[in-house]
Amino acid sequence: MTEKRIFDEMWGREEDLRAPYTLFKDWFDGEEPARLRAKQREAEELFRLTGITFNVYGRAEAEERLIPFDIIPRIISGPEWQRLSRGIEQRVRAINAFLYDIYHGQEIIKSGRLPARMIENNAAFLPQMIGVNPPGGVYTHIVGIDLVRTDDNQFYVLEDNARTPSGVSYMLENRETMLQMFPELFARNRVQRVETYPSDLRSSLSACAPEMAGSNPTVAVLTPGIYNSAYFEHAFLADQMGVELVEGHDLRVVDGRVAMRTTQGYKPIDVLYRRVDDDFLDPLNFNPDSALGVPGIMDVYRAGGITIANAPGTGIADDKAIYSYMPEIVEFYTGEKAILENVPTWRCSEPDALAYVLDNLEELVVKEVHGSGGYGMLIGPTATKKDIRDFRKKLEAKPANYIAQPTLALSTVPVFSNKGLSPRHVDLRPFVLVSPNKVNITPGGLTRVALKKGSLVVNSSQGGGTKDTWVLED
């Protein structure tokens, strides 16, 4: 197999410094390594004091861990970002149109562009959402589109996060930490701001409130509680937006409205930014054993009495098998070719694709269609023979549960190491806010970095870290 070339975002392929990094390189060359090492330690201490941690599940040593942070920014030029933004907006609008369609007329299925089985047999499809019209027609109020840059210096969409995308708190804390430690760097570089995200989020959510809410809607954030892996983010966003953080037991249906408990009694909520999965949202409509949700909230929602962000049933747009149809979905709803291409994908539910995947497991990445966080996947080139043998059995037993993709030559960016600047593989999760008349894309997003040399796994739960993402002004 021919070795793929690696594109380095600072140096390209020919060791020729790329323009976005020029001013940074001038600054870095004038810095003492000892000062930068001290700054790296200072950043780690800031994160520890702030409490920026995550929980690791599924391991005997399950515990809160500090998310590693690298002080070298990832830098994207203004023109690069403009093209990415156009592609992201096109994709997000198509996802919203797709979700409306599959819960209403299902025209894309009638047209033959999407097989009916992709919906009928999909656990993420909620029959309870059929015919429901969310306030403002918005299903995915907050979206995270995972992008990778490959050896051809092009960005591709790796997956769509339309349910409850996480990580925005790390994007914001990364920027605040960098501003605090390296103000001189920001004086040299015209970096677009991300600090307005919390106020933008509240404005966007408020714009999606039901008509009865009036001009000053009440917004709240619903969390499963302190033991959830993203609890820090739930609390952080509620605090930054200036809204209440609530749990299921704080809410009840009162006079046809969802209301939260306050010192003055129960107060109606207009918009609920929920970080609770569909199955646990309403024990009267979904999992009857759930203690995390609100009994009857779906009945209020269907009657137009509350906005739930993101809408129940959006998880079907996260499905990695549906992802493989996204080029067709974008073209069907926008009338345009997709600006951002997918990574080539084999649907293991199809016999020919399954045969190819089984013959080439050593070279492919295989993922569960509903998987996340880097769990339940096989990275063929780094897997042991036993790993491949065990995974083959799972794949043969339930092929429809998996898709496969080529092992990508992910781009690298510099991280600060004992040797100075060292390349590491990265991805990018831009965050998108959708309201009835606006798509707002925060310039940059969360860069996740595989801190282990040669590793392609960027998830924090799998040993990855994060870094500040700069989008330069034009």
Buried (B, 14 or more C-beta within 10 A) or exposed (E): EEEBEBBBBBBEEEEEEBEBBEBBBEBBEEEEEEEBBEBBEBBBEBBEEBEBBBBBEEEEEEEEEBBBBBBBBBBBBBEBBEEBBEBBBBBBBBBBBBBBBBBEEBBBBEEEEBBEEBBEEBEBBBEBBEEBEBBBEBBBBBBBBBBBBBBEEEBBBBBBBBBBBBBBBBBBBBBBBBBEBBEEBBEEBEBBEBEEBBEBBBBBBBBBBBEEBEEEBBBBBBBBEEEBBBBBBBBBBBEBBEBBBBBBEBBBBBEEBBBBBEEEEBBBBBBBBBBBBBBBBBBBBBBEEBEBBBBBBBBBBBEBBBBBBBBBBBBBBBBBBBBBBBBBBBBBBBEEEBBBBBBEBBBBBBEEBBEBBBEEBEEBBBBBBBBBBBEBBBBBEEBEEEBBEEBBEBBEEEBBBBBBBBBBBBBBBBBBBEEEBBBBBBBBBBBBBBBEEEBBBBBBBBBBBBBBEEBBBBBBBBBBBBBBBBBBEE
